[in-house]
Amino acid sequence: MKALFIGQSYIDITFVTDHMPSGDEKTVARDYAVSFGGNAVTAAFACAKLGIAPDLLASVADDWLGRMFIDMAAKYGISVHHRKVAESSLSFIMPKGDQRAIVRCRDDNFKHPFPLLNLTGCRALHVDGHLPDERFLPALDVPDRLVIDTNGAGDIFHGSYVYSYLIDPDAEWEQHFKFARAASAHSIQHLGNEASLPTLAQINETAARFGERRQTPVELGLVPERDKRATKPATLRR
């Protein structure tokens, strides 16, 4: 085991439509994708696509969607450690530009405690969480016309920097994050999580193609209101 990812698994149904029906209506989507889903799950698949297949501890149900998920993981060489639930979880995702609406149907009533795992040789552990500091790395400037589906982009970012660290643990973390940033920028140009997973060549192409977006932490809301004054240029007194 080189790395372990832990998180809730989903089957994602992603669709693009010009109109959402309400009441007694029907409509036909312009395009759709069926894929694996979940934060740590998608990150694990991204790491595997790049060449290092991690272990994955995730919710798994004994139903046809659960078997579909196991088959998806096997395709990428991912070893799945099951945390049993009664029903597989689903996400219905409607992307629109740089936003997306999500409806989740989730079973997190686990039947058993966490399984005991042998972590010998494990060099990275990935669980869902948030970084507490205000370190800022601008996004790559992908034009709006190329953005198709932003869902899963953050998860692919996480899986890609784990891969980068495992390949070159002595490199600076900024280098790992820039690698992951290009992977994420590639992903938003494709529909559904699986189609969004980049290869090494595609990450390099994306990094070379797009420059950094001109944004500041204040513009993105990363700096609390009370701290914005500290980001402004100082006024010199005579």
N, C-alpha and C positions, 0 to 999 in steps of 0.2 A: 504494500500500500504506500503510494507516494503522497497522496492527498486525500482528504475526506471532506465531503460536502454534506451538510445536514439541512433538510428543509421539507416543506410541504410540496407534494407533487400534484400537478394538474394536467388535464388534457385541455389544450387551448383551441377554441374555435374562433378564428379571426375572420371577419368579413367586412367588405367594403360596400356600402350602399348609399344611394343618393337620398333615400327617404326611409325613415323609421316608421313602420305602421303603428297605428293606435286604434283601439276599438275593433270594429269588424273590417279589417283590412289585410291585404297580403301584398308582398313586394318580393322582387327577385334581386339578390345581391349581384354586384358587378364582378366580384372576385372573392375567393375565400381560401383559407388554409387551415389544416388540422395538424397540430403539433403537440409536443410535450410543453409543459409550462411550470411556473413556480420560480421564485427568486434563486434559491441555491441550486435547484434542478437545472435551470437554463444555464447558470454559470458553470455547472459541472459538464454539460454537453459542449459548451464553448471550449473549455479546457481540453476535452477529449478530441474535438474536431481539429484543434491545433497540434495534437500529437501526443498528449499525455492523458491517458484515461484514468480518472480518479475513481475512488469508491464513493458511493452515494447512499446515505441513510435517509429514507424517505417513506412517506405514507404510501401503502400499497393495499388495494382491495382485491379480493378474489372474485372479480367480475370481468367482463370482456374488455372494459376500458383499462383495468389493471393489467390484463394480459397484453394489451396493446402497448402500454407504457413499458413493460418489461422487454418486449420485443424491440422497442425504440432504443432502450438502453443497451441491449445486446448488440445492436447494429453498430454502436459506437464503442463497444468494448468496456462499458461501464459496469462494474460489479455493484449490484443493488442489494442493500441490507434492508429488509422489510420491517416497517412498523405498521402492523395490521390495523385497518379500518374496515367498516362494513361496506362503504360505497366509495368509489373513486370520485375525486373532486374535478369539477369542470369550471372553465372560465370562458365567457363569451365576450369577445373584444371587438370594439368598433372604432378603428382608427380614423382620424380626420385631421389631416395636416400634422402639426406637431403635438396634437393632443390625442387622447383615446379614452373612450368610456368602457368600463368593465363591469360585468355582472358575474359574480362568483357563486358557485354552488359547492360548498366545502363540508367535508366530513373530517373533523379533527378530534373525534371521540375515539382515542386509541384503545385497542383491546389489550395491549400488553405494554410493559415498560420498555425502555430502550434496550436493545440487545447488547451484550458484551462483545466488544471488538478488540482484536489484537492490533494495536497501533504501532507496532515495531516498524521502523523505517518511514513512518508518516512525517512529512516535512511541512505540511500546510493543512490547517483546519479552517474551513469556510462555513460560517453560519450567517444568517441575516442580521444586520446591525447597521449602525450609523457612526460615522467618524465624528468625534466631539469637537475637533478644532476647526478653524476657519481657513485652512490652506486652500488656495484657489488655483485651478488649472482651466484656462479657457477652452471651450469646446471648439472643434474644427468647424469651419464655416461652410456647412453643407447647404446649398440653396434650397429654399422652400419647395421649389418645383420637383426636387428629387426625393423629398421626404414622403414615404409611403406609410410606414408603421413604426412608431416609436416604442411600442410595447416590447419588453425584454432587452432593450438597449443597455440598461443599467446592469442587468444580470450578466450579459455578455461581457460588459466592462469588467466585472468582478472575476469571471472565469478566465479572462484573458490575462489579467495581471497576475493571477495565481500561476498560470502557465509560464509567463515570463519570468517570475521569480524562481520557479522550479528549474528552468533552463539555465538561468544566470543569477544565482543567489547573491553574488558579490556586486551586482549592479546597483546603482542608486534607485530608490523607489520612484523618483520622478521619471526615470526611464521606463520602468514597468508601467506606470500610469499613462505615459504618452503612447506606449504600445497599445494599451487597453482602450485609450481614447479613439485611436484609429479603427480598432475593431468595432467599437460602438457606433462610430460614424458610418461605417460600412453597413451595419445592421439595419439602421433606420431607413435604408433605401430598398428594403425588401419586405414582403408580406409574410407574417408568421415566423415563429421562432426558429424552425429548422432552416428555412430558406435564408434567414438572417445570419446564420453562423458563418464567420469568415474563415478563409484559408490564410496561411502566412503571406502568400503572394497578394491576396486581396487587401490585407492589412497594410502591406508596404505600398501598394498602389494608392490606397486611400490617404495615407500619411503624406505621400508626395503630391497628391492632387489638390488637397484643400489646405488653406492657411488657417491660422487661428482666428476665431471670431473675436471682434473687439467688444468685450464685455468686462464689467467689473463686479466684484463681490456684492457691492451695494445694489447695482442694477438687478442682480439675480436674487436679492433678498437674503443673501448669506450672512450679512452683517446686521445684528440687531439694531433697532432704531437708536438706542442709547449710545451705540458705538460708532454711528455714522460720522459724528463730528471728528473722530480721530482719523478718518480716512481723507478728510479735506486738507488741501495745502495749508500750511501754517501762514499766518499773516505776520509780516515783519513790522515791528514797531520802531519808529525813529527815536 
